[in-house]
Amino acid sequence: MREPIGPAQQPWVLNIPIMQQSVLFAAVRAPDGIRKNHPVKVLLRWYRRCVLLSAFDQRALTDPFEPGGGSFTGPFTVTHARSAGLWLGDIGDFNGWTEECSRIFDQMRLVYLEHVDELPHHFQLHFMHGAQIIGVHHSDDKIADWWRHFYHMIVNDAHLHPETDDEMNMRLSDDREEWKRREVVTAV
């Protein structure tokens, strides 16, 4: 008999409301019709590393540059950076989440925002809220901070006001009555 494999999501995800888990999963897949090296796909690999366990590695990959993960949760590479037109200086390859590698990877958030009009708005909202949830709840502060900053960049780009952590947790709680009170069109 085969051993039970367990959930695909990371342990921190199991400790948040099911509504928030659902939002995280809604953003895991890139929209159809987007080229393979599109900035959204590059960032989605990092997003998946932050939410899911790597099937090939049987663990969480907590470094955007760490080898492994296959094509679904693979690392950010020099090839991705070059495709995005980022200046690499004398970097031959990424060697972990160092300050220099982070500086380059952080620029992918700006590259993404430069291409956001190429994406379906519905996906963009799922991705924005997924970034917000990771920024609020991820168990690794460095990862949470990266995604919180990205959430604020997306909100700013869309000329919106960011929610507080408490507002998001209330909006995406598992409390049906609270959720219905906030709906413009009341759900049945």
N, C-alpha and C positions, 0 to 999 in steps of 0.2 A: 504494500500500500504506500502511496506517495505521501510525503509530509505536506501538511497544509502550507501554502505559500504565504498567505497573509495579505493585507491590503497593499495596494500599489502606492498609496500616498504616504508621505512622511509622517512620523508620529505627531509633530506639532499640528498638522492639519486635522487630526482626529480629535483635538481638544478645542476646536472652534465650532460655532453653530453649523448645523447641516446646511442652512441657507447660504452661509459663507463658503462652505465646501463646494456647494453647487456652482457658485459664481467662479470659484477657482477652476473647476473642471470645464466650465463653459468657454474659458479662454485658452485652454490647452492646445486646441487645434487651430492652425492658421486658416484664414479664409481661402476658399478655392480661387484658382486663377492667378495666384501670386507667384512670381518667379522664384526659383529655388534659393537664390542668394539675396532675396529681398531683406531689408533690415528687420522687418517684423519676424521673419523666420529665424534670423540670427538671435534676436532677443527672446524669442519663444523657447529656443533651446535652453537658455539660461533660466527662463521662467519655469520650465518643466523640471530643471535641476533643483529648483527651490521648493517645488510642490510635491513631486513624485520621487519614488525610488528608481534608480537606474536598474532596468531589468537585467542587463548584462553584468552589472557590477554588484547587484543585490544589496545596494546601500544608497544613501544620499550622496550626491556629488555637490560639495559645498564651495567649490572653487570654479569660476567660469572658464578657467584655462586648463584644468586638470584633464588629461587624456581619459578616454572612456566614454561610455554612454551611447555609442552608435550614432546613427543619424537623427534620432528623435531627441536625445538629450546630450548631444555631442558638445565638445568644448568650443569656445571662441578661439579662432585661429588667426594667424597672420594673413592667411588667404581671405578670411572674412573682412579683416581690417582693410586690406588692399582693395577688395571689391567695393567697399564703402567709401574709398578715396581718402582714408585716414593716413596722416603722415606718421610713419613709424620710426623715423630717425635711423639709428644703426641697429635696431632690434632685428635679430635673425629669426627668433622664435619666442613665444611667450613661455615664461618659466615660473608660473604660479601667480598668485594674486599679490604681486609686488606693487609698489607705488607707481612705477613707470608703466607697468601693464594696465593697472587700474585707470591711469590717466587716459590711455588710448581707449580702453573698453567703455569708460564713462561717456566718451564722445558718441558712442553708438546710440545713446538716448537722443542726442540732437539729430543724428542722421535719421533715426526713426521718425522724429517729428517733422523733418523735411519731406518725408514720404507718406505722411499720414493721410493725405488726401487720396492716395491710391487704394486705401482700404475701405471696406464697408463700415459705415458709421456704427452699426450694431456691434460688429467685432471690436471696434475701437473702445466702445463703452465697456464691454466685457473685460478687455485687457486693462483699461484704466482701473476698474474696480478690483480686478485681480491684483494689480500692483499695489493698490491701497490696502487690501487685506494682508498681503505679504508684509508690507511696510508696518502694519499694526501688530501682526501676530507671530511673525517668524521667530523661532527660538534663537537664532544667531543674530546678534545686534548688527553686525557688519552687513549681512544680507538684508535685514529689515531696513536699515538706513538707506541702502542702495535703492530699494524699491520704493520707499517713502519719498525719496528725492524725485524719482521718476514719476510717481503719482502727482506730485506737486508741479512738475514740469508739464505734464499732460493737462492738468487742470488750468494752469496758467495759459497754455497755448490755446485752450478752448474758451478762455475768458470766463471761467467759472470760479466759484468760491469753494475752497476745499472744505470737506467735512471734517469735524473733529473726530477723534477715535470713538468717543461716546456716541456721537450722532450716527456714525457708520454701524457701530455695534447694535444700536437700537433699530436702525433701518433694516439691517440684515440679521435680526435675531430670529429665533424659531417661535416667537410669540405671534400667533395668527391674528389676534385682536389688535395688537400694536401695529402690525403690518397693514391690516385693513384700514386703520385710522389714517394712515399716511397715504393711501392710494387716492388718486384723483378720481379714477374710475374704480369703484369698489368691486373687488373680486367676489365671486359667488362662493 
